Amino acid sequence: MSDFMERPIPIIEDPGDYKETAFIDSPLVEIEDSERIDIALQYPVLGFKNAESRCFARREVAEMLYKAADMLPAGYRFRLWDVWRPFALQKELFESYSEKITKEFHLEELSEEERVAEISKFVANPKPDRVYPPAHTTGAAIDLTIVGPDGKELEFGTEFDAFTDKTKAAYYETQEAAGEPDADVIRKNRRLLYNIMIDAGFTNLPSEWWHFEYGDKNWAYTTKQPALYDGIFALDEQEGFAEASAELV
């Protein structure tokens, strides 16, 4: 545990466009509650009408998540907030959060194109492109936190889906954050989550401490490998996902 907490999170920019693909045939599988994983999907709780109440990920992503969970200290669990999203939910989120982000970052005077570009830094633009889709529609992205032995979430400095510069994974590595309350605790907790997930093979979206991925276009940009997964916009696009889920358990 101490090793994970001692390794700093690098300060890097969010991934850019990366067009190479080598898609594989990988099913969505269902992830269920276990000793090391707590399913607590947020969008059904928040009342989004297109939210999926079950937790799905690509087979390889689920297997890597289980590997990462085994690296957690005794008594700790992952809590999953969001994994695969239907395209309809991605569109609903973008529409719902656009006004809030526009007000928070004073984007009112920008052109529509500029405003959409800025909003997309926080919520992926729901372009219906299955080759270069929003990350969560691929089943490759995971939003998660860590729960301690007392059953409470560790302190990470911001809430899930907060719209502030403090959500950057490496924010508490900076001098700017040094004097903030609980900065040392938050920095260690973020390092714990980050380094476990990186060691398991995921990459991180630098603007969100909770967001990790494998095989999508962001992962491809970071690793300079072809993207492995296209967009799955609805469950009925993949026959046999239930059988695949059963095989993995």
Protein Blocks (a to p, Z undefined) as FASTA:
>chain_A
ZZmmmmccdddddddddfbdcddddddddddddfkbccddfklmnopakbcfbdcddfkl
mmmmmmmmmmpcehiacddfbfcdcfklmmmmmmmmmmmmmmmnopmlpcfklmmmmmmm
mmccfdfbfklgcfklnopaccdddddfkopacdehiaehiacfklpmklmmpmklmmpg
hklmmmmmmmmmmmmmmmnopacdfklmkbccehiaklmmmnopacfbdcdfbfklpghk
lmmmmmmZZ
